[in-house]
């Protein structure tokens, strides 16, 4: 797959050491060495460009969670005995960190003082970015901020506490914010890190740490994780304050805004299927370009029977509010509604995220392209990031739309969530954060007093929500989590890590159902989306699915299983149990952290494995 950012990169820098005898040896002009390199702004740029390609996630649309997963879920979702300690790899890698520290160690060879200042700041952004990912996955990790040689003792360093690492990350990101340039001229603004990107990163990892510490009240993974090497520690409020301040700094800069052209039925979805990132809202994006044959496979993954067959779950569909701001799950019979009725009159972002009646793709304005069960396990088929049919995005590696890494919407949601978790959120705060997102799609604003007076039982249920949220701000915290799930669906570092910071891994074990099927019969979801569901036998032709009949008790390959949502029993009418054959078991005692691979544990006896792995 051609998933490479458009940045030139230096193939490698040869680390050399010279003594008196070696100094007599001539070095070919074509050979790059630390002594001959790092001399100009261009050298620094070329060397640092590798970080864009190596570190940015180029497939955010494929991040699995409790509300979006593929036909054959990953071991991260399966858990249980499917999730094991890897022999090697598994995310425990310091290659990119080594390159960052190499650049910092040699950067003063450049005589351009402004370039040194800017690229030092850029590398420190990437180092904070790298460590944010490592802390999310592993918790405590070694902090390394200098070049390491083959005989260096730091190769065998133990893990530093997450408090130590976070303190250094904040030092790095604050320097990046201070010294990185502002917003560049379009279109390059979306493809280069700037000071606002650094603000967004700081807000993101401080929100993660603040909420992680609030909900994981005991130190994790080890007893001293929340204490640095000097015995100092910060509570969750410290990090939430930093998150809110960084997000507010970005908001007040007015460098970015919510993309809104006054078209509530399309402004949201066009952010994701356009060839070029919208520079008003998208802070950083991965650049794709058909002219340079740099493409990705999102369109095929979401529209092709031979691909991953990703689908949204019913739990996610049920989270979307009605267009008047009322809760769908308060409606009588909400859990047994036929598809067309279920998606009618909802938050417009639902119809801009999955196929709903009236969606026109193959023949715009003429055909209705309903959900394809052959392409999507749950029946709720995503259209986010899917380009036009005419572009042939459904074929292998033929999508060319940019992939957002950070957009302004996340800064707004971060600000609201941090303030809500701190207990300092006001209606004015909501008006500058949640309201612009809802204004884009013509939705009513969130009312703080109303949310806290009547917390949503669906979002606090053990079957569908977050039962560990409590306190005076319970209602609004739940509503902000709803807003985050809806607005950032298939984006960012992924909902999976939201669940980890909220200590809500139990959501992985909640039912992952699909569309409600009223029973045997023929259903027309669109011009090419016509299916017959039957019990026993059928004379129907075309696309057919046999329903498992609990009275018969006979299971066959390709059979669909329907669950009565009121009883939880298999029936001939109910919600699709699309993942019946997939055992899922999130272990609260170990799955909040990734394991360190066996090879690295053997090479470094000072490393300790995460608990219970």
C-alpha positions, 0 to 999 in steps of 0.5 A: 500500500502507498501510505507515505506522507509527501516528505523527502527523507534522508536515508540514514546518518552514519554514526562515526567516531574519528581518531588521529589515524582515521582522520587521514582517511578520505570520506567520499563526498556522497557519504553523509556523516554527522560532521558533514551534515546538520549544517543548514536549515534544509539539512534539519528539515530533511532529517526531521521530515521522517517523523511525519511519516514514521509517527503519524497514524495514516489509518485512523478510520480503521481504529477499532473499539466498542462502537466500530469494528471489522468482520474479524476483530483484532486481538485488542478487541477480542482480549482473553486468550487471544491477547498475549505477550508478543515475542518482539515488537508490540509497540515497544520501540525506541528507533524514532526517539533515537533519531530525535536525540541524534538531531538534538545532539547535532543541531548546534552545528547549524549556523542559522540560529533561527533554524536551530531554534525552530527545529529544536522546538519541532523535535521536542514536539515529536518527542512529546508526541512519541512519549504520549503514545508510549505512556498511553500504551505502556504506562511507565517507560524509560525517559531518554533525552540524549544520544545512546551509543552501543556501549551506553548503560542507558540501553539497559535503563529501567522504566521511569515513572509516568510522572517523571515522563509527563514532567519532561513531556510538558517541558518539551511541549512548552518549548515547542509552543514557544518557539514553533512558527504560527500558521503557514500559508495554505495549503501547507498549513495542514501538513506542517507542525506549528505552535497550534499543533503543539497546543493541541498535543499538550491539551490531548495528552494532559486530558488523557493523563488527568482523566486517567488519574481521576478514574484510575485512582490507585497508581498504575501500573506500579505503586510509584507511577504517580511520583517522580524521581524526587518523590513529587507528584501531581493530582489529576486536577493539575493535568486537567487544568493544563489541558483546559488552559492549552485548549483555551489558548488554542481557542483564543488564538482564533487561528482555527475555527469550526468549518461551517459554510451554512450547509448543515446536511453536508458540512460535517462529511465534506471535512473527511471526503475532500481531497485537500484538508480544510485549513480552517479547521484541520490543524494537522493532516496526512497528505495524499495526492493522486498525481504523485501516486500517494494513496490509501485504502479507506474507500475499499475497506468501507465499501468492498465485500473482499475487504475488512467489512467495518461496521458501526454498532447499534450502541453507537447509533443509539447515542445520536440524539434526535434533531431537536436535542432530545434523547433517542433512547427515551422514545418508546420502542427505540430498541425495536425500530426498523432501520428507516424509522430508527435513523429518521429525525436524528442528529444530522451527523448520523446521516453524514457518518453512515448510509441512511435512506436517501444516501446517493453514491453510485449515481448522485441524486438518482439512486439510493445506496442503502447499507450492504450487509455483505460489506458491513457486519452490522448493517450500519455502513460508514461513509466517513472518509469515503469519496465519490463512486466515480473516483473508484475509491472502492478499488485497492489503494485508490483513495486520495483524501487527506487524513486528519490528525488534529482538528479544532473540534478536538480542542473544543471537546477537550476544553469542555471535558477537562472543565467538566471533570474539574467541576468548573464547567459553566454554560459560557464554557459550553457556548464556546465549545459544544455549541459551535459543533452543534451549530454546524449541523443545526442541532440545539446547544447542550444545556448544563443545568438540564444535563446534570438534573437528568443524567441519561440512563442509557449512558450510565447503564452497565449494558450500554454506558459508563456506570463509574461516572458519578458526582454533581457533574455526572449528567454533563460528563456523560453528554460530553462523552456522547458528543466526543463519540459522535463528533470524533467517530473514526478519528484521532488516537481512537475511542479505544484509548478514551475507554482506557483513560476513563477506566471503561474497558468494560465497554469492550465486553458490552453487547456489540449488536447490529441493525434491528430486523423485524423478522422474516421478509424482504427489505428494500434499503436502497436500489442495490440494497435489497435483502430477504431474511427467511426462516426455514427455506425460501424461493427468493433469489438475490441477496438472502440471509437465513435467520437462526430459529431457536425452535429448530436449534440448527446452526449453519454457516452464513446464518444470521442470529437475531437477539430480542433486545428486551430478553437477550434471547435468540429469536426470529426478530431482533437485533443482529448479533453480528459477533456471536462467534467472537469471544470478547474478554477485557481483563480489568486486571491487565488490559489497561496496558500493553505488555512489553515483548519477551525479547526486550525483557530478556535483553534488559533485565532491569525492565519489569513487565506490566502487571498480570501479563 
